[in-house]
Amino acid sequence: MSVTEDTALSSENLFHSLQEEQARLKMRLQELQQMKRELKNYPQDKVPFPVPEVPLVFRGQTQEGREVSKSLVSNLRICYPLPGGSALVNFDDPKVAKQVLQQKEHTINLEECRLRVQVQPLELPVVTTIQVSSQMCGQRVLVTGFPEGLRLNEEELLDKLEIFFGKTKNGGGDVETRELLHGGVTLSFVKDEVAQNLCRIGQFTVPLGGQMFPLKVSPYMSGEIQKAEIRSQPMPQSVLVLNIPDVLDGPELQDILEIHFQKPTRGGGEVEALTVVPPGQRGLAVFTTE
């Protein structure tokens, strides 16, 4: 084979490679254009990811000494105000709570006296209907997909994201604000087109803590609650104890109550969580998602 034939063969192979690359880029361009059309036509009153239904359960944590919140539902938490001289008992088995409630007054025998306390069922305010007006923020994006156990503090994480998404080669631009949320980070940019461009790309591999992680960039939705309907929902595993006299210290009183409500002879059973608010104090029982 001559030198001229070798040159012609190489040119032909190069031409075919260029044609294949051109076809691939054309298909990618069509995909991005389709994503842009879908993003533009997406209704503003819908959020492009499902909101899961989550049960609420009391874990025995309270926030004492705080004013009662005007908003009882916040960040998937329900805060129930506990008055002084009360306790909240959560049983493993709802049947046990039902048995305890059959006797409205309980007598607890101590060495030198008797404690008479009242019990009643616990009902929590639960949102049944909510109307939210939402709109897409043109300058902000939501970054999600962070792995558990990432060994970076808040400032380190935000700095690394600002550096990565601030580079034009990554499709980014000048970052104006950044904020760490539960399960994600929001970034706002000086120019609207930067946020739109990042959402069109969608998937990024970002260096964090010496490793590369795949992260997702989505449009950031801002919303405002227009209307909410709230009803009381019984908590079948929980019992509220009231009118506890000021005769014992907090830790000792908690032990006495837990022993009493665990006795089968008193209708009790296994206690999952118990918290006491001494007389003269106030507390908030915080119910969170499992």
DOKETOR-420754 format. One line per field, with one value per residue (C-alpha): residue number from 1; residue in one letter; x, y, z. Coordinates in Angstrom, 2 decimals, decimal comma, always signed. Layout:
N
k	(NUM:...) .
r	(A:...) .
u	(X:...) .
v	(Y:...) .
w	(Z:...) .
end
This chain:
290
k	(1:2:3:4:5:6:7:8:9:10:11:12:13:14:15:16:17:18:19:20:21:22:23:24:25:26:27:28:29:30:31:32:33:34:35:36:37:38:39:40:41:42:43:44:45:46:47:48:49:50:51:52:53:54:55:56:57:58:59:60:61:62:63:64:65:66:67:68:69:70:71:72:73:74:75:76:77:78:79:80:81:82:83:84:85:86:87:88:89:90:91:92:93:94:95:96:97:98:99:100:101:102:103:104:105:106:107:108:109:110:111:112:113:114:115:116:117:118:119:120:121:122:123:124:125:126:127:128:129:130:131:132:133:134:135:136:137:138:139:140:141:142:143:144:145:146:147:148:149:150:151:152:153:154:155:156:157:158:159:160:161:162:163:164:165:166:167:168:169:170:171:172:173:174:175:176:177:178:179:180:181:182:183:184:185:186:187:188:189:190:191:192:193:194:195:196:197:198:199:200:201:202:203:204:205:206:207:208:209:210:211:212:213:214:215:216:217:218:219:220:221:222:223:224:225:226:227:228:229:230:231:232:233:234:235:236:237:238:239:240:241:242:243:244:245:246:247:248:249:250:251:252:253:254:255:256:257:258:259:260:261:262:263:264:265:266:267:268:269:270:271:272:273:274:275:276:277:278:279:280:281:282:283:284:285:286:287:288:289:290) .
r	(M:S:V:T:E:D:T:A:L:S:S:E:N:L:F:H:S:L:Q:E:E:Q:A:R:L:K:M:R:L:Q:E:L:Q:Q:M:K:R:E:L:K:N:Y:P:Q:D:K:V:P:F:P:V:P:E:V:P:L:V:F:R:G:Q:T:Q:E:G:R:E:V:S:K:S:L:V:S:N:L:R:I:C:Y:P:L:P:G:G:S:A:L:V:N:F:D:D:P:K:V:A:K:Q:V:L:Q:Q:K:E:H:T:I:N:L:E:E:C:R:L:R:V:Q:V:Q:P:L:E:L:P:V:V:T:T:I:Q:V:S:S:Q:M:C:G:Q:R:V:L:V:T:G:F:P:E:G:L:R:L:N:E:E:E:L:L:D:K:L:E:I:F:F:G:K:T:K:N:G:G:G:D:V:E:T:R:E:L:L:H:G:G:V:T:L:S:F:V:K:D:E:V:A:Q:N:L:C:R:I:G:Q:F:T:V:P:L:G:G:Q:M:F:P:L:K:V:S:P:Y:M:S:G:E:I:Q:K:A:E:I:R:S:Q:P:M:P:Q:S:V:L:V:L:N:I:P:D:V:L:D:G:P:E:L:Q:D:I:L:E:I:H:F:Q:K:P:T:R:G:G:G:E:V:E:A:L:T:V:V:P:P:G:Q:R:G:L:A:V:F:T:T:E) .
u	(+0,00:+1,40:+1,81:-1,00:-3,42:-2,46:-3,15:-6,51:-7,52:-6,57:-8,55:-11,57:-11,42:-11,10:-14,08:-16,24:-15,20:-16,16:-19,51:-20,25:-19,25:-21,42:-24,41:-23,87:-23,69:-26,81:-28,75:-27,51:-28,60:-32,07:-32,32:-31,34:-33,83:-36,58:-35,67:-35,81:-39,30:-40,54:-39,02:-40,59:-44,05:-44,07:-47,04:-46,02:-48,43:-46,78:-43,51:-41,49:-40,84:-43,20:-43,83:-43,95:-46,51:-44,67:-45,96:-45,20:-43,85:-42,72:-39,08:-39,03:-37,35:-38,68:-37,73:-38,27:-38,51:-39,76:-42,86:-45,57:-45,11:-47,90:-47,35:-47,71:-46,59:-43,09:-40,51:-42,39:-42,50:-45,45:-44,80:-47,23:-47,15:-46,75:-47,79:-45,91:-46,68:-47,29:-45,70:-45,99:-45,77:-45,39:-45,97:-44,71:-48,20:-51,32:-53,38:-51,41:-52,16:-55,86:-55,77:-54,05:-56,70:-59,54:-58,63:-58,78:-56,94:-53,86:-52,48:-48,72:-47,60:-44,38:-42,67:-44,02:-47,00:-49,23:-49,31:-52,67:-52,39:-54,86:-54,38:-55,99:-55,52:-53,24:-54,49:-52,23:-53,15:-52,57:-52,83:-55,40:-55,65:-53,09:-53,15:-49,79:-49,00:-45,60:-43,35:-39,98:-37,10:-35,21:-31,91:-31,85:-31,21:-31,49:-28,50:-29,28:-27,78:-25,24:-24,01:-24,45:-21,39:-19,80:-16,88:-17,36:-18,81:-21,39:-18,94:-16,58:-19,45:-20,85:-17,39:-16,69:-20,07:-19,57:-16,15:-17,44:-20,64:-18,91:-16,78:-18,03:-16,49:-18,96:-21,86:-21,91:-21,31:-21,00:-22,74:-24,73:-26,02:-25,86:-27,86:-27,79:-31,21:-32,37:-31,20:-29,91:-28,27:-29,68:-27,48:-28,52:-26,62:-26,16:-27,46:-30,71:-29,31:-26,75:-29,45:-31,41:-28,30:-27,42:-30,98:-30,83:-27,64:-29,10:-26,35:-22,86:-19,90:-18,54:-15,32:-16,15:-13,77:-11,26:-13,87:-16,14:-19,91:-22,82:-25,13:-28,42:-29,36:-33,08:-35,17:-35,81:-39,49:-40,60:-44,04:-46,43:-49,23:-52,55:-54,90:-54,58:-57,14:-56,16:-57,91:-57,09:-55,67:-55,51:-52,10:-52,96:-49,59:-49,40:-50,87:-50,79:-50,32:-51,54:-51,64:-48,31:-47,50:-44,15:-42,80:-39,90:-36,99:-37,26:-35,04:-36,52:-40,05:-39,40:-38,18:-41,21:-43,65:-41,91:-41,98:-45,67:-46,78:-44,77:-46,58:-49,09:-51,13:-51,76:-52,71:-49,29:-46,61:-43,35:-42,67:-40,94:-40,42:-41,35:-40,70:-41,64:-42,17:-41,81:-44,32:-43,55:-41,95:-43,18:-42,10:-42,73:-43,02:-41,53:-43,04:-40,90:-40,91:-39,54) .
v	(+0,00:+3,44:+6,50:+8,22:+5,37:+5,44:+9,19:+8,77:+5,96:+8,06:+11,02:+8,81:+7,41:+10,90:+12,04:+9,19:+9,97:+13,62:+12,60:+10,36:+13,10:+15,61:+13,23:+12,70:+16,43:+17,01:+14,46:+16,01:+19,46:+18,12:+16,63:+19,92:+21,84:+19,42:+19,84:+23,61:+23,42:+21,18:+23,47:+26,53:+24,96:+23,45:+24,80:+27,12:+25,61:+22,17:+21,06:+18,69:+16,10:+14,09:+15,10:+11,85:+11,17:+10,74:+9,52:+11,51:+9,90:+11,34:+10,58:+11,94:+15,26:+18,51:+22,15:+23,62:+27,25:+28,46:+30,42:+28,40:+28,70:+30,44:+28,02:+24,42:+22,85:+23,74:+21,80:+18,51:+18,96:+19,37:+21,14:+20,39:+22,73:+20,99:+22,87:+22,68:+19,61:+17,36:+14,42:+12,82:+9,03:+7,16:+3,39:+0,78:-0,71:+1,47:-1,12:-0,30:+3,41:+2,56:+0,45:+3,23:+5,74:+3,58:+4,81:+8,61:+9,02:+7,07:+6,76:+6,31:+5,05:+6,48:+5,83:+8,95:+9,95:+9,19:+10,97:+11,36:+12,29:+12,51:+11,02:+11,96:+11,13:+13,26:+14,91:+16,78:+19,49:+18,04:+19,85:+18,07:+20,55:+23,06:+25,50:+26,85:+29,33:+28,56:+29,96:+29,10:+31,36:+32,34:+33,04:+30,14:+26,41:+23,50:+21,15:+17,66:+14,17:+14,69:+11,43:+10,60:+10,96:+13,68:+14,99:+18,67:+21,33:+23,80:+26,51:+24,05:+22,50:+25,87:+27,13:+24,08:+24,36:+28,07:+27,40:+24,60:+26,30:+29,65:+28,38:+29,06:+25,79:+23,98:+25,98:+28,28:+31,93:+34,44:+33,12:+35,73:+33,76:+30,20:+28,46:+25,00:+23,38:+20,01:+17,61:+20,18:+23,51:+26,52:+28,75:+32,04:+33,64:+37,18:+36,31:+34,43:+32,49:+30,75:+29,07:+28,11:+26,64:+24,56:+23,17:+22,20:+20,22:+18,70:+16,25:+17,16:+15,29:+17,53:+17,11:+17,11:+16,10:+14,53:+12,40:+12,87:+12,74:+12,93:+15,82:+16,95:+20,55:+21,36:+24,54:+26,14:+26,60:+29,28:+29,01:+30,80:+29,14:+30,71:+28,46:+25,61:+23,45:+21,82:+19,04:+17,20:+13,71:+11,29:+9,80:+6,19:+5,45:+8,58:+9,54:+12,97:+13,02:+16,14:+17,69:+16,25:+17,82:+19,39:+16,77:+15,17:+16,31:+15,92:+12,83:+10,99:+11,87:+10,58:+7,24:+6,91:+7,61:+5,22:+2,42:+3,02:+3,05:-0,07:-2,19:-4,60:-4,46:-0,77:-1,52:-0,39:-1,85:-1,07:+2,69:+3,94:+7,55:+9,68:+13,31:+15,39:+19,13:+20,10:+22,50:+26,13:+25,36:+24,96:+22,72:+21,75:+18,12:+17,92:+15,32:+14,66:+12,33:+8,83) .
w	(+0,00:-0,94:+1,27:-0,66:+0,11:+3,83:+3,96:+2,26:+4,66:+7,71:+6,38:+5,82:+9,37:+10,81:+8,73:+10,05:+13,64:+13,17:+11,72:+14,74:+17,19:+15,32:+15,51:+19,23:+19,92:+17,85:+19,90:+23,15:+21,90:+21,13:+24,64:+26,27:+24,13:+25,14:+28,83:+28,37:+26,87:+29,69:+32,33:+30,74:+30,48:+33,98:+36,02:+38,82:+41,33:+41,25:+42,76:+40,50:+43,19:+45,42:+49,01:+51,06:+53,75:+57,02:+60,42:+63,58:+66,72:+70,08:+70,93:+74,48:+73,61:+75,03:+74,78:+78,24:+79,19:+75,82:+74,92:+73,20:+69,45:+67,54:+64,67:+65,78:+62,52:+61,38:+59,38:+59,80:+63,56:+65,89:+69,19:+72,00:+75,03:+78,36:+81,54:+84,81:+86,90:+83,90:+82,13:+78,72:+78,51:+75,23:+75,28:+72,83:+72,52:+71,94:+73,85:+77,00:+76,65:+76,26:+79,44:+81,43:+80,29:+81,60:+85,08:+85,03:+88,36:+89,38:+92,91:+93,26:+96,65:+98,06:+101,40:+103,08:+100,97:+98,02:+94,69:+93,00:+89,33:+86,47:+83,01:+79,74:+76,05:+73,91:+70,73:+68,34:+65,84:+62,38:+59,06:+56,87:+53,97:+52,86:+49,96:+48,83:+46,10:+44,64:+41,97:+40,51:+41,55:+38,43:+40,19:+42,68:+42,41:+44,82:+45,09:+46,49:+46,67:+49,44:+50,96:+54,64:+56,81:+54,67:+56,74:+56,04:+58,27:+56,96:+55,90:+54,20:+52,23:+51,15:+50,16:+47,98:+46,27:+45,64:+44,10:+41,86:+40,68:+40,41:+37,51:+33,99:+32,74:+35,02:+33,65:+36,68:+37,45:+40,28:+43,42:+45,33:+48,33:+49,62:+52,33:+53,89:+54,18:+55,51:+52,81:+50,36:+49,62:+47,79:+45,68:+44,10:+41,24:+40,06:+36,57:+35,93:+32,99:+35,24:+37,34:+34,21:+32,60:+35,67:+35,85:+32,19:+32,80:+35,97:+37,00:+38,21:+39,67:+42,43:+44,51:+48,22:+50,98:+48,61:+46,80:+43,79:+44,36:+41,91:+42,81:+41,31:+40,55:+40,39:+40,18:+43,54:+44,37:+46,81:+48,34:+50,66:+52,62:+51,62:+53,60:+56,07:+57,84:+61,14:+63,05:+66,27:+65,84:+68,79:+69,52:+70,45:+72,11:+74,26:+77,65:+79,25:+83,06:+84,89:+88,37:+89,55:+92,97:+93,74:+96,14:+94,25:+92,12:+88,36:+87,82:+90,84:+89,79:+86,28:+87,63:+89,94:+87,08:+84,70:+87,27:+87,98:+84,32:+83,52:+86,13:+84,54:+87,78:+87,05:+83,44:+82,28:+80,04:+78,26:+78,24:+75,09:+76,21:+79,20:+79,97:+83,01:+83,34:+87,04:+88,64:+87,91:+84,57:+81,00:+78,19:+74,58:+73,54:+70,06:+67,71:+64,65:+61,65:+62,05) .
end
